[in-house]
Amino acid sequence: MPLLIWQVLFFVVPLGFMFVMSFWLVKDYRMTPAFALDNWLKILTWGIFWRAYGYTLALATAAMALASLFAFPASYTLAFKASDAARRWALFFLIIPFFTSYLVRVYAWQVVLAGNGIISAILGFVGLGPLSLLNTPIGTLVGYLTLTFPLVLILQTISLSSIDKNLIEAAHNLGCGPLRTIFAVIIPAAKVGLIVAALFCFILSFGDFVSPYYLGGSKPPTLSIMIIDSTKSGQQWPRAAVIAVMMIISLLTVAFASVTAAYRRRG
């Protein structure tokens, strides 16, 4: 009951108000309560919106794939090769980045990715630079990974650590090599945790505003940046509400599909 009350007060009610506001109109820079489809027709027939939607979806999907792939070797090592003490210390150090503001970490990446930053200097030393990665999609992805990679690694490690080691020993006794054991035993056994970790990465990346703005240069815009631009342009809060509702519908669709896939039984 407390969880239900919390969800209703801080998720359902604000979401319902935002959905209602998406039908309002703006006249003389003031919102007027109404029930009109003008905002929905404007946004859903606006080519810029769909380009931003595709760009946001592509970046979030890329961040999810990269974070999951980069984290798996480390989580596999922590779960099956490291001692209990080493695993606890590793998880502790993975939590430390969350002690600092995400915005501060993004500002630090601005210095690193700039044209006169350390990465550009290294590329210039080997004859490939100078090269600025700031205000590029790569910069945005770096910010997304800064936000999500520690969380993905922690969730993957916890999921892999819970696998019954007897299953792995049985696979080896039946002739499975290390690679086949990973794909035939470990990944299916940890499927729920791996999918949940990827889902968290996608959700955080899809709705993030800081990295596309400070590291990606806002061009092309993501949906979160479009929301900010809409509120600044003629106080179009109803149009911003339409974009936000479309984002939430997309995230709920991905979340339900991911959870269904995670708990679906084979055969």
N, C-alpha and C positions, 0 to 999 in steps of 0.2 A: 504493500500500500504506500509506504513513503516513496519508493521509487516511482510508482505510478503518478503520485501527486507531483513529484519533482518534474517528471517528463511533461505532464500536462501544463504546469505553470510556466516552465522555462523553455519548452520546445513547441508544443502543440499550439498554445495560445499566441506566442509571437509569430509563429508560422501562419496561423490563421489570419492574424491582423495584417501581415505582409501580403497575403494572398488577396484580401479584401482591398487593400490599398492599391493593388495593381490595376484595379478598375477605376480608380479616381482620376480626375483631370486636373491639370495645372492651368490656372488662368491668372494672368497678371502676377506670375511668380508665386502664386499661392495654390495650395492643393484644395480642391473642391470635392467633397464626397459625391460620388456618382457610381453608376453601374454602366460603364461604357467599355467597349472592346478596342478602343482606339490604341491603347498602349500595347496590347497583345498583337494587334495587326501590324503596328509599326515595327515592333521588335522581331516578330516571326517572319516578316517579309523583308527584313533588312539584311542585305548581303554581308555587311560588316559584322553583324552579330554571329552569323553562321561561320564566317572565317575565324572569328575569335573563339567560337565554340570548338571548332576543329583543332585550332592551335593549342588551346588549353587542354583538350583531351589528349592530344599527341604528346605534349610535354609531361602531363601527369602519368600517362602510360609508359613513356620512356623512363621517367624517374622510378616508377614502380619496378620495371624490368631491371634497370641498372642496380638499384638498391638490393633487390632480391638476389641477383646473380653475384654481386660483389660480397654480400654478407654471408652467403651460404658456405664458402670455404672456411671463413673464420668461425662461423657458428658450428660447423662440423668439427673443426679442430678443438674448440672449447668443449663441445659435448662429449667427444669420444677419445680425444688424445690428451687433453689437459687434466691435471689433478683437480680435486674439488676446491682446494685453496686457490689455485690459479684461476679457476672459473669464477669464483666469488670475487676476486680482485679485478678480473677483467670486466665483470658486470658492474662493479662499483665505478671503474673508470669510464665505462660507457654512459653511466648516469650523470657524471660530472658535467658534461656539456649543457645539460638542462638546468644547471645552477646559474648559468649566465643567460642574458637576454638574447633571443634569436636575432633581434635587430642589431645588437652589438656584433654578433658573429658575422652577419651579412656585411656590415660596415668594414669589418676586418678583411673580408674577401674582396671588397672594392679595391683595397690597397694591393692585394696580391694579384688580381686579374687585370689591373690597369695597364696601359701601354708602357709605363715605366716601372711596373711591378716586377716581382722576382721571377714569375713564370716567363714574362716577356724577355727578361735579361737572360734566363737560361736558354730560351729558344734563340736569342740573338747570338749567344756564345757558340752554339752549334751550327749557326748559319741559317736558322729558320725564322728569325725574327728581325726586328721587334714585332710583336703581335699582341694586340689588345683583345682579351676575351671578355672585357666588360661591355655591357649593352648588347649582348648576343644571346641566342638561345642556350649556348653552352654555359654562359654565366648564370642563366636562370636555373639550369639543371644542377649546377654546383650548389646553388642556394637550396634547392629542393633536397638534395642529398645531405646537405648540412643539417637540415631540419629533420629528415626522416631516417637516415642511415643508422644512427645509434638505436633508435626504437626498433627498426626491423631486425637488427642483429640481436638485440636482447630477446625479442619474441621468438626468433628462430632458434636461439640457443636453448631457451626454456623448453620449446617444443621438442627439439632433438634430444635433450637430456632426459625427457620422460619416456623415451622409447625403451622397451624391454630389451636389454642386451642379449638375452637368450635367443631372440629372433635373429640377431646378426650372427651369432655363433652358429646357429642352425643353418643359416644361408651359406656360411663358409664351409661347414661340414658337407653340405650338399653340392659343393663345387662352384659356388658363386665367387667371382673375383671381386675386388674392391669396387670397381665401377658399376658392375651389375648389381651388387648389393645395395649401392646407393639408390639406383633407379627402381629396383624391384622390391626393396624392403624398406629402406629408410625414408624415402620421399613419400610413398603411400602411407606409412605409419604416422608420419608427421604432417600429413596433408592439411589438416585443419589449421595447425599453427602457422604453416607456411603461407596459406591463403589469407589468413587473418592479418599476418604481418604485411603482406603485399597490399591488402585492402586498406590498412591504416596509412601506408605510404601514399596510395592513390588519393585517398580522401584529403589528407593534409596538403598534398601538392595541388590538387584540383582547385582548392579554395584559397590557396596562399596568395597574398598580395605583395608581401615584402620583397621576395626574390625577383618576380617579374618587374617590379618597379625600380629597385635599386641596382640589380645586377643585369636585368634584361633590357633596361632602357624604355620599357613600356611600348615598344614598337617592334612587331605588331602587338596590339593589346591582348591581354587575357580577359576572361570574363570578370574577374575581380576588379581589374583596372577599368573596365567598361562601366561597372557600377559606380566607381568614384567619379568618372567623367560625366556620367548621367546626372549625378546629384549636383555637380558643379555647373552643368550646362542648363541654365534656366530652371534650376531646382526641380529637375525631373525625377523626383523620388518614385512616382508610380512606375516609370519605365525601369528604374533601377530595381524595383520590386519584382517586375516581370523577369528580369535577368536572374535575380536571386532565386526565384521560384523554379526557374528552369534548371539552375545549378543543383538545387536540392532534389528535384525530381530525378535528375541524372545520377546523383550520388546514391539516392535510395535504390534506384534500379540496379546500379552496380553492386551495392551492398547486398541486396537480396539475392542477386544472381551468384555472387561470390559465396555467401553463406550456404546457399542451396548446393553449389558445387562442392563445398568443403565437406558437407555432411551426407552427400549422396553416396550410397553404397555401390560397389562394383558388382556387376552381374545381375 
